[in-house]
Each structure stands twice: as structure tokens, then as C-alpha cells.
Amino acid sequence: MSIFSFLLGEKKKTATVAKERLQIILAHERDSRLPPADYLPALQRELVAVISKYVNIGSEDIKVNLERGESLEVLEVKIEIPQASSV
């Protein structure tokens, strides 16, 4: 670690920032005790909006699913990215 990175801080990668934001959203939703049907469609729309800035995808290319167990909740996000056609 250099003195500059210590003083100025290191720039976080986009994936790390997105993961932290998603964890905050899920923690907030878990605390508010809303049923998953209330926030999963909104989460899916927001994911489409963010990912479509970088890759050409539609809402049908992202599936969001929440499974609840006795002591565990699993959020599954499946993203199908179309193959780039080589011309």
C-alpha cells in the first residue's frame, strides 16, 4: 500500500460498489418486512437499466428469484447476456 493510496483512498471497482449497494437494499428490505413481490419487480427493472448501459439486454434476459428457508434467504439473479455477433 502506498502513501498516496492510503491518503487518497483506492477507487473501488464497479462490481464491488454494485454488490455493496445490493446488500444494503436487501438488508433494508429485510428490515422493513415487505413481501418479496413488492420489491423484486423493481429490483429487476433497476438491474435491467444498469446492465443495459453496458450490454444490450431486455427485461426478459434477467430473472430474479427469492427463496426462503427456515433461517436462510437466497436471492438468485440470473442474467442471460446475448452473444456478440462477429461480422
PDB file as gemmi writes it, atoms N, CA and C in Angstrom:
CRYST1    1.000    1.000    1.000  90.00  90.00  90.00 P 1                      
ATOM      1  N   MET A   1       0.854  -1.168   0.000  1.00  0.00           N  
ATOM      2  CA  MET A   1       0.000   0.000   0.000  1.00  0.00           C  
ATOM      3  C   MET A   1       0.905   1.238   0.000  1.00  0.00           C  
ATOM      4  N   SER A   2       0.690   2.110  -0.925  1.00  0.00           N  
ATOM      5  CA  SER A   2       1.495   3.326  -0.985  1.00  0.00           C  
ATOM      6  C   SER A   2       0.858   4.405  -0.113  1.00  0.00           C  
ATOM      7  N   ILE A   3       1.648   5.418   0.163  1.00  0.00           N  
ATOM      8  CA  ILE A   3       1.163   6.528   0.992  1.00  0.00           C  
ATOM      9  C   ILE A   3       0.025   7.279   0.294  1.00  0.00           C  
ATOM     10  N   PHE A   4       0.087   7.339  -1.062  1.00  0.00           N  
ATOM     11  CA  PHE A   4      -0.963   8.039  -1.802  1.00  0.00           C  
ATOM     12  C   PHE A   4      -2.290   7.295  -1.727  1.00  0.00           C  
ATOM     13  N   SER A   5      -2.241   5.973  -1.865  1.00  0.00           N  
ATOM     14  CA  SER A   5      -3.495   5.220  -1.780  1.00  0.00           C  
ATOM     15  C   SER A   5      -4.067   5.270  -0.375  1.00  0.00           C  
ATOM     16  N   PHE A   6      -3.191   5.367   0.624  1.00  0.00           N  
ATOM     17  CA  PHE A   6      -3.673   5.486   1.997  1.00  0.00           C  
ATOM     18  C   PHE A   6      -4.349   6.831   2.224  1.00  0.00           C  
ATOM     19  N   LEU A   7      -3.737   7.901   1.738  1.00  0.00           N  
ATOM     20  CA  LEU A   7      -4.276   9.247   1.949  1.00  0.00           C  
ATOM     21  C   LEU A   7      -5.495   9.528   1.069  1.00  0.00           C  
ATOM     22  N   LEU A   8      -5.404   9.123  -0.180  1.00  0.00           N  
ATOM     23  CA  LEU A   8      -6.471   9.441  -1.125  1.00  0.00           C  
ATOM     24  C   LEU A   8      -7.537   8.353  -1.183  1.00  0.00           C  
ATOM     25  N   GLY A   9      -7.209   7.184  -0.726  1.00  0.00           N  
ATOM     26  CA  GLY A   9      -8.147   6.073  -0.817  1.00  0.00           C  
ATOM     27  C   GLY A   9      -8.076   5.459  -2.197  1.00  0.00           C  
ATOM     28  N   GLU A  10      -8.369   4.176  -2.258  1.00  0.00           N  
ATOM     29  CA  GLU A  10      -8.353   3.498  -3.543  1.00  0.00           C  
ATOM     30  C   GLU A  10      -9.744   3.541  -4.153  1.00  0.00           C  
ATOM     31  N   LYS A  11      -9.775   3.659  -5.468  1.00  0.00           N  
ATOM     32  CA  LYS A  11     -11.054   3.675  -6.164  1.00  0.00           C  
ATOM     33  C   LYS A  11     -11.610   2.256  -6.204  1.00  0.00           C  
ATOM     34  N   LYS A  12     -12.839   2.095  -5.751  1.00  0.00           N  
ATOM     35  CA  LYS A  12     -13.455   0.776  -5.727  1.00  0.00           C  
ATOM     36  C   LYS A  12     -13.898   0.399  -7.131  1.00  0.00           C  
ATOM     37  N   LYS A  13     -13.870  -0.879  -7.411  1.00  0.00           N  
ATOM     38  CA  LYS A  13     -14.325  -1.374  -8.704  1.00  0.00           C  
ATOM     39  C   LYS A  13     -15.843  -1.331  -8.754  1.00  0.00           C  
ATOM     40  N   THR A  14     -16.382  -1.206  -9.946  1.00  0.00           N  
ATOM     41  CA  THR A  14     -17.821  -1.087 -10.139  1.00  0.00           C  
ATOM     42  C   THR A  14     -18.566  -2.282  -9.559  1.00  0.00           C  
ATOM     43  N   ALA A  15     -18.047  -3.477  -9.759  1.00  0.00           N  
ATOM     44  CA  ALA A  15     -18.708  -4.677  -9.252  1.00  0.00           C  
ATOM     45  C   ALA A  15     -18.785  -4.652  -7.730  1.00  0.00           C  
ATOM     46  N   THR A  16     -17.743  -4.191  -7.079  1.00  0.00           N  
ATOM     47  CA  THR A  16     -17.729  -4.124  -5.621  1.00  0.00           C  
ATOM     48  C   THR A  16     -18.769  -3.135  -5.126  1.00  0.00           C  
ATOM     49  N   VAL A  17     -18.846  -1.993  -5.775  1.00  0.00           N  
ATOM     50  CA  VAL A  17     -19.827  -0.974  -5.387  1.00  0.00           C  
ATOM     51  C   VAL A  17     -21.240  -1.507  -5.601  1.00  0.00           C  
ATOM     52  N   ALA A  18     -21.481  -2.172  -6.734  1.00  0.00           N  
ATOM     53  CA  ALA A  18     -22.815  -2.718  -7.012  1.00  0.00           C  
ATOM     54  C   ALA A  18     -23.192  -3.778  -5.986  1.00  0.00           C  
ATOM     55  N   LYS A  19     -22.235  -4.620  -5.606  1.00  0.00           N  
ATOM     56  CA  LYS A  19     -22.504  -5.653  -4.608  1.00  0.00           C  
ATOM     57  C   LYS A  19     -22.855  -5.027  -3.264  1.00  0.00           C  
ATOM     58  N   GLU A  20     -22.113  -3.997  -2.869  1.00  0.00           N  
ATOM     59  CA  GLU A  20     -22.396  -3.328  -1.600  1.00  0.00           C  
ATOM     60  C   GLU A  20     -23.770  -2.673  -1.619  1.00  0.00           C  
ATOM     61  N   ARG A  21     -24.129  -2.056  -2.731  1.00  0.00           N  
ATOM     62  CA  ARG A  21     -25.450  -1.418  -2.838  1.00  0.00           C  
ATOM     63  C   ARG A  21     -26.562  -2.445  -2.751  1.00  0.00           C  
ATOM     64  N   LEU A  22     -26.372  -3.585  -3.422  1.00  0.00           N  
ATOM     65  CA  LEU A  22     -27.381  -4.638  -3.387  1.00  0.00           C  
ATOM     66  C   LEU A  22     -27.535  -5.188  -1.975  1.00  0.00           C  
ATOM     67  N   GLN A  23     -26.433  -5.333  -1.249  1.00  0.00           N  
ATOM     68  CA  GLN A  23     -26.505  -5.805   0.129  1.00  0.00           C  
ATOM     69  C   GLN A  23     -27.264  -4.816   1.007  1.00  0.00           C  
ATOM     70  N   ILE A  24     -27.057  -3.531   0.779  1.00  0.00           N  
ATOM     71  CA  ILE A  24     -27.774  -2.511   1.547  1.00  0.00           C  
ATOM     72  C   ILE A  24     -29.263  -2.558   1.242  1.00  0.00           C  
ATOM     73  N   ILE A  25     -29.603  -2.682  -0.036  1.00  0.00           N  
ATOM     74  CA  ILE A  25     -31.013  -2.753  -0.429  1.00  0.00           C  
ATOM     75  C   ILE A  25     -31.679  -3.963   0.201  1.00  0.00           C  
ATOM     76  N   LEU A  26     -31.009  -5.107   0.128  1.00  0.00           N  
ATOM     77  CA  LEU A  26     -31.603  -6.326   0.694  1.00  0.00           C  
ATOM     78  C   LEU A  26     -31.748  -6.238   2.207  1.00  0.00           C  
ATOM     79  N   ALA A  27     -30.760  -5.669   2.872  1.00  0.00           N  
ATOM     80  CA  ALA A  27     -30.853  -5.506   4.318  1.00  0.00           C  
ATOM     81  C   ALA A  27     -32.016  -4.580   4.685  1.00  0.00           C  
ATOM     82  N   HIS A  28     -32.173  -3.508   3.924  1.00  0.00           N  
ATOM     83  CA  HIS A  28     -33.270  -2.569   4.171  1.00  0.00           C  
ATOM     84  C   HIS A  28     -34.621  -3.246   3.948  1.00  0.00           C  
ATOM     85  N   GLU A  29     -34.731  -3.981   2.857  1.00  0.00           N  
ATOM     86  CA  GLU A  29     -35.992  -4.651   2.556  1.00  0.00           C  
ATOM     87  C   GLU A  29     -36.302  -5.718   3.598  1.00  0.00           C  
ATOM     88  N   ARG A  30     -35.279  -6.410   4.067  1.00  0.00           N  
ATOM     89  CA  ARG A  30     -35.481  -7.437   5.077  1.00  0.00           C  
ATOM     90  C   ARG A  30     -35.979  -6.814   6.379  1.00  0.00           C  
ATOM     91  N   ASP A  31     -35.428  -5.651   6.717  1.00  0.00           N  
ATOM     92  CA  ASP A  31     -35.846  -4.975   7.946  1.00  0.00           C  
ATOM     93  C   ASP A  31     -37.265  -4.439   7.856  1.00  0.00           C  
ATOM     94  N   SER A  32     -37.659  -3.998   6.676  1.00  0.00           N  
ATOM     95  CA  SER A  32     -39.000  -3.431   6.543  1.00  0.00           C  
ATOM     96  C   SER A  32     -40.075  -4.508   6.423  1.00  0.00           C  
ATOM     97  N   ARG A  33     -39.668  -5.746   6.281  1.00  0.00           N  
ATOM     98  CA  ARG A  33     -40.573  -6.901   6.248  1.00  0.00           C  
ATOM     99  C   ARG A  33     -41.627  -6.818   5.143  1.00  0.00           C  
ATOM    100  N   LEU A  34     -41.235  -6.260   4.025  1.00  0.00           N  
ATOM    101  CA  LEU A  34     -42.147  -6.253   2.886  1.00  0.00           C  
ATOM    102  C   LEU A  34     -42.121  -7.618   2.208  1.00  0.00           C  
ATOM    103  N   PRO A  35     -43.245  -8.062   1.692  1.00  0.00           N  
ATOM    104  CA  PRO A  35     -43.220  -9.315   0.942  1.00  0.00           C  
ATOM    105  C   PRO A  35     -42.347  -9.159  -0.307  1.00  0.00           C  
ATOM    106  N   PRO A  36     -41.687 -10.221  -0.758  1.00  0.00           N  
ATOM    107  CA  PRO A  36     -40.787 -10.120  -1.903  1.00  0.00           C  
ATOM    108  C   PRO A  36     -41.465  -9.605  -3.161  1.00  0.00           C  
ATOM    109  N   ALA A  37     -42.748  -9.858  -3.307  1.00  0.00           N  
ATOM    110  CA  ALA A  37     -43.455  -9.412  -4.503  1.00  0.00           C  
ATOM    111  C   ALA A  37     -43.432  -7.894  -4.631  1.00  0.00           C  
ATOM    112  N   ASP A  38     -43.224  -7.189  -3.518  1.00  0.00           N  
ATOM    113  CA  ASP A  38     -43.226  -5.733  -3.558  1.00  0.00           C  
ATOM    114  C   ASP A  38     -41.950  -5.148  -4.147  1.00  0.00           C  
ATOM    115  N   TYR A  39     -40.812  -5.759  -3.872  1.00  0.00           N  
ATOM    116  CA  TYR A  39     -39.568  -5.139  -4.331  1.00  0.00           C  
ATOM    117  C   TYR A  39     -38.838  -5.915  -5.422  1.00  0.00           C  
ATOM    118  N   LEU A  40     -39.156  -7.171  -5.653  1.00  0.00           N  
ATOM    119  CA  LEU A  40     -38.442  -7.925  -6.681  1.00  0.00           C  
ATOM    120  C   LEU A  40     -38.661  -7.376  -8.090  1.00  0.00           C  
ATOM    121  N   PRO A  41     -39.876  -7.016  -8.489  1.00  0.00           N  
ATOM    122  CA  PRO A  41     -40.038  -6.428  -9.820  1.00  0.00           C  
ATOM    123  C   PRO A  41     -39.267  -5.117  -9.978  1.00  0.00           C  
ATOM    124  N   ALA A  42     -39.251  -4.295  -8.939  1.00  0.00           N  
ATOM    125  CA  ALA A  42     -38.496  -3.039  -9.005  1.00  0.00           C  
ATOM    126  C   ALA A  42     -37.005  -3.318  -9.098  1.00  0.00           C  
ATOM    127  N   LEU A  43     -36.533  -4.305  -8.353  1.00  0.00           N  
ATOM    128  CA  LEU A  43     -35.125  -4.686  -8.403  1.00  0.00           C  
ATOM    129  C   LEU A  43     -34.762  -5.165  -9.796  1.00  0.00           C  
ATOM    130  N   GLN A  44     -35.634  -5.946 -10.406  1.00  0.00           N  
ATOM    131  CA  GLN A  44     -35.379  -6.452 -11.756  1.00  0.00           C  
ATOM    132  C   GLN A  44     -35.319  -5.298 -12.758  1.00  0.00           C  
ATOM    133  N   ARG A  45     -36.225  -4.336 -12.663  1.00  0.00           N  
ATOM    134  CA  ARG A  45     -36.212  -3.183 -13.584  1.00  0.00           C  
ATOM    135  C   ARG A  45     -34.928  -2.371 -13.418  1.00  0.00           C  
ATOM    136  N   GLU A  46     -34.508  -2.176 -12.175  1.00  0.00           N  
ATOM    137  CA  GLU A  46     -33.295  -1.405 -11.940  1.00  0.00           C  
ATOM    138  C   GLU A  46     -32.059  -2.131 -12.455  1.00  0.00           C  
ATOM    139  N   LEU A  47     -32.018  -3.447 -12.296  1.00  0.00           N  
ATOM    140  CA  LEU A  47     -30.897  -4.214 -12.826  1.00  0.00           C  
ATOM    141  C   LEU A  47     -30.834  -4.113 -14.350  1.00  0.00           C  
ATOM    142  N   VAL A  48     -31.984  -4.200 -15.000  1.00  0.00           N  
ATOM    143  CA  VAL A  48     -32.030  -4.056 -16.461  1.00  0.00           C  
ATOM    144  C   VAL A  48     -31.509  -2.683 -16.868  1.00  0.00           C  
ATOM    145  N   ALA A  49     -31.923  -1.649 -16.169  1.00  0.00           N  
ATOM    146  CA  ALA A  49     -31.488  -0.292 -16.503  1.00  0.00           C  
ATOM    147  C   ALA A  49     -29.982  -0.138 -16.364  1.00  0.00           C  
ATOM    148  N   VAL A  50     -29.411  -0.685 -15.299  1.00  0.00           N  
ATOM    149  CA  VAL A  50     -27.974  -0.542 -15.077  1.00  0.00           C  
ATOM    150  C   VAL A  50     -27.182  -1.366 -16.080  1.00  0.00           C  
ATOM    151  N   ILE A  51     -27.547  -2.634 -16.254  1.00  0.00           N  
ATOM    152  CA  ILE A  51     -26.780  -3.519 -17.127  1.00  0.00           C  
ATOM    153  C   ILE A  51     -26.912  -3.107 -18.584  1.00  0.00           C  
ATOM    154  N   SER A  52     -28.074  -2.580 -18.971  1.00  0.00           N  
ATOM    155  CA  SER A  52     -28.270  -2.188 -20.370  1.00  0.00           C  
ATOM    156  C   SER A  52     -27.426  -0.979 -20.756  1.00  0.00           C  
ATOM    157  N   LYS A  53     -26.823  -0.297 -19.785  1.00  0.00           N  
ATOM    158  CA  LYS A  53     -25.877   0.771 -20.112  1.00  0.00           C  
ATOM    159  C   LYS A  53     -24.616   0.205 -20.758  1.00  0.00           C  
ATOM    160  N   TYR A  54     -24.305  -1.053 -20.434  1.00  0.00           N  
ATOM    161  CA  TYR A  54     -23.069  -1.673 -20.891  1.00  0.00           C  
ATOM    162  C   TYR A  54     -23.274  -2.788 -21.898  1.00  0.00           C  
ATOM    163  N   VAL A  55     -24.426  -3.479 -21.817  1.00  0.00           N  
ATOM    164  CA  VAL A  55     -24.721  -4.616 -22.690  1.00  0.00           C  
ATOM    165  C   VAL A  55     -26.156  -4.480 -23.182  1.00  0.00           C  
ATOM    166  N   ASN A  56     -26.396  -4.842 -24.417  1.00  0.00           N  
ATOM    167  CA  ASN A  56     -27.733  -4.758 -24.989  1.00  0.00           C  
ATOM    168  C   ASN A  56     -28.568  -5.948 -24.501  1.00  0.00           C  
ATOM    169  N   ILE A  57     -29.418  -5.708 -23.483  1.00  0.00           N  
ATOM    170  CA  ILE A  57     -30.288  -6.745 -22.939  1.00  0.00           C  
ATOM    171  C   ILE A  57     -31.691  -6.185 -22.753  1.00  0.00           C  
ATOM    172  N   GLY A  58     -32.632  -7.083 -22.597  1.00  0.00           N  
ATOM    173  CA  GLY A  58     -34.011  -6.688 -22.328  1.00  0.00           C  
ATOM    174  C   GLY A  58     -34.469  -7.245 -20.997  1.00  0.00           C  
ATOM    175  N   SER A  59     -35.670  -6.888 -20.595  1.00  0.00           N  
ATOM    176  CA  SER A  59     -36.180  -7.329 -19.293  1.00  0.00           C  
ATOM    177  C   SER A  59     -36.373  -8.848 -19.246  1.00  0.00           C  
ATOM    178  N   GLU A  60     -36.567  -9.475 -20.391  1.00  0.00           N  
ATOM    179  CA  GLU A  60     -36.733 -10.931 -20.406  1.00  0.00           C  
ATOM    180  C   GLU A  60     -35.414 -11.669 -20.194  1.00  0.00           C  
ATOM    181  N   ASP A  61     -34.286 -10.960 -20.253  1.00  0.00           N  
ATOM    182  CA  ASP A  61     -32.963 -11.572 -20.089  1.00  0.00           C  
ATOM    183  C   ASP A  61     -32.525 -11.651 -18.627  1.00  0.00           C  
ATOM    184  N   ILE A  62     -33.291 -11.064 -17.713  1.00  0.00           N  
ATOM    185  CA  ILE A  62     -32.938 -11.087 -16.280  1.00  0.00           C  
ATOM    186  C   ILE A  62     -34.085 -11.713 -15.497  1.00  0.00           C  
ATOM    187  N   LYS A  63     -33.731 -12.706 -14.701  1.00  0.00           N  
ATOM    188  CA  LYS A  63     -34.695 -13.363 -13.824  1.00  0.00           C  
ATOM    189  C   LYS A  63     -34.234 -13.175 -12.382  1.00  0.00           C  
ATOM    190  N   VAL A  64     -35.124 -12.705 -11.521  1.00  0.00           N  
ATOM    191  CA  VAL A  64     -34.816 -12.504 -10.103  1.00  0.00           C  
ATOM    192  C   VAL A  64     -35.753 -13.402  -9.301  1.00  0.00           C  
ATOM    193  N   ASN A  65     -35.165 -14.190  -8.400  1.00  0.00           N  
ATOM    194  CA  ASN A  65     -35.943 -15.128  -7.613  1.00  0.00           C  
ATOM    195  C   ASN A  65     -35.473 -15.088  -6.159  1.00  0.00           C  
ATOM    196  N   LEU A  66     -36.390 -15.163  -5.229  1.00  0.00           N  
ATOM    197  CA  LEU A  66     -36.064 -15.183  -3.813  1.00  0.00           C  
ATOM    198  C   LEU A  66     -36.638 -16.456  -3.213  1.00  0.00           C  
ATOM    199  N   GLU A  67     -35.743 -17.249  -2.600  1.00  0.00           N  
ATOM    200  CA  GLU A  67     -36.170 -18.474  -1.923  1.00  0.00           C  
ATOM    201  C   GLU A  67     -35.936 -18.298  -0.436  1.00  0.00           C  
ATOM    202  N   ARG A  68     -36.956 -18.660   0.355  1.00  0.00           N  
ATOM    203  CA  ARG A  68     -36.859 -18.522   1.802  1.00  0.00           C  
ATOM    204  C   ARG A  68     -36.861 -19.902   2.445  1.00  0.00           C  
ATOM    205  N   GLY A  69     -35.898 -20.083   3.339  1.00  0.00           N  
ATOM    206  CA  GLY A  69     -35.851 -21.288   4.157  1.00  0.00           C  
ATOM    207  C   GLY A  69     -36.152 -20.919   5.590  1.00  0.00           C  
ATOM    208  N   GLU A  70     -35.848 -21.833   6.500  1.00  0.00           N  
ATOM    209  CA  GLU A  70     -36.110 -21.561   7.916  1.00  0.00           C  
ATOM    210  C   GLU A  70     -35.236 -20.423   8.439  1.00  0.00           C  
ATOM    211  N   SER A  71     -33.954 -20.482   8.123  1.00  0.00           N  
ATOM    212  CA  SER A  71     -33.039 -19.468   8.641  1.00  0.00           C  
ATOM    213  C   SER A  71     -32.209 -18.819   7.542  1.00  0.00           C  
ATOM    214  N   LEU A  72     -32.613 -19.000   6.293  1.00  0.00           N  
ATOM    215  CA  LEU A  72     -31.803 -18.520   5.188  1.00  0.00           C  
ATOM    216  C   LEU A  72     -32.684 -18.013   4.062  1.00  0.00           C  
ATOM    217  N   GLU A  73     -32.293 -16.893   3.490  1.00  0.00           N  
ATOM    218  CA  GLU A  73     -32.946 -16.380   2.295  1.00  0.00           C  
ATOM    219  C   GLU A  73     -31.900 -16.339   1.197  1.00  0.00           C  
ATOM    220  N   VAL A  74     -32.265 -16.814   0.016  1.00  0.00           N  
ATOM    221  CA  VAL A  74     -31.343 -16.839  -1.109  1.00  0.00           C  
ATOM    222  C   VAL A  74     -31.941 -16.017  -2.241  1.00  0.00           C  
ATOM    223  N   LEU A  75     -31.202 -14.998  -2.640  1.00  0.00           N  
ATOM    224  CA  LEU A  75     -31.609 -14.181  -3.780  1.00  0.00           C  
ATOM    225  C   LEU A  75     -30.823 -14.661  -4.983  1.00  0.00           C  
ATOM    226  N   GLU A  76     -31.537 -15.105  -5.997  1.00  0.00           N  
ATOM    227  CA  GLU A  76     -30.904 -15.600  -7.210  1.00  0.00           C  
ATOM    228  C   GLU A  76     -31.172 -14.606  -8.330  1.00  0.00           C  
ATOM    229  N   VAL A  77     -30.113 -14.170  -8.980  1.00  0.00           N  
ATOM    230  CA  VAL A  77     -30.232 -13.270 -10.120  1.00  0.00           C  
ATOM    231  C   VAL A  77     -29.574 -13.964 -11.300  1.00  0.00           C  
ATOM    232  N   LYS A  78     -30.362 -14.272 -12.311  1.00  0.00           N  
ATOM    233  CA  LYS A  78     -29.853 -14.949 -13.495  1.00  0.00           C  
ATOM    234  C   LYS A  78     -29.917 -13.956 -14.660  1.00  0.00           C  
ATOM    235  N   ILE A  79     -28.760 -13.710 -15.268  1.00  0.00           N  
ATOM    236  CA  ILE A  79     -28.674 -12.746 -16.358  1.00  0.00           C  
ATOM    237  C   ILE A  79     -28.162 -13.452 -17.592  1.00  0.00           C  
ATOM    238  N   GLU A  80     -28.954 -13.425 -18.646  1.00  0.00           N  
ATOM    239  CA  GLU A  80     -28.541 -14.012 -19.918  1.00  0.00           C  
ATOM    240  C   GLU A  80     -28.042 -12.888 -20.822  1.00  0.00           C  
ATOM    241  N   ILE A  81     -26.757 -12.943 -21.136  1.00  0.00           N  
ATOM    242  CA  ILE A  81     -26.153 -11.924 -21.987  1.00  0.00           C  
ATOM    243  C   ILE A  81     -26.026 -12.506 -23.381  1.00  0.00           C  
ATOM    244  N   PRO A  82     -26.618 -11.850 -24.370  1.00  0.00           N  
ATOM    245  CA  PRO A  82     -26.566 -12.379 -25.743  1.00  0.00           C  
ATOM    246  C   PRO A  82     -25.125 -12.371 -26.265  1.00  0.00           C  
ATOM    247  N   GLN A  83     -24.842 -13.358 -27.107  1.00  0.00           N  
ATOM    248  CA  GLN A  83     -23.539 -13.450 -27.745  1.00  0.00           C  
ATOM    249  C   GLN A  83     -23.363 -12.295 -28.716  1.00  0.00           C  
ATOM    250  N   ALA A  84     -22.164 -11.720 -28.730  1.00  0.00           N  
ATOM    251  CA  ALA A  84     -21.863 -10.674 -29.698  1.00  0.00           C  
ATOM    252  C   ALA A  84     -21.617 -11.335 -31.041  1.00  0.00           C  
ATOM    253  N   SER A  85     -22.310 -10.884 -32.059  1.00  0.00           N  
ATOM    254  CA  SER A  85     -22.131 -11.483 -33.385  1.00  0.00           C  
ATOM    255  C   SER A  85     -20.883 -10.912 -34.036  1.00  0.00           C  
ATOM    256  N   SER A  86     -20.055 -11.800 -34.521  1.00  0.00           N  
ATOM    257  CA  SER A  86     -18.815 -11.355 -35.185  1.00  0.00           C  
ATOM    258  C   SER A  86     -19.107 -11.163 -36.658  1.00  0.00           C  
ATOM    259  N   VAL A  87     -18.819  -9.952 -37.141  1.00  0.00           N  
ATOM    260  CA  VAL A  87     -19.117  -9.605 -38.534  1.00  0.00           C  
ATOM    261  C   VAL A  87     -17.837  -9.544 -39.315  1.00  0.00           C  
TER     262      VAL A  87                                                      
END                                                                             
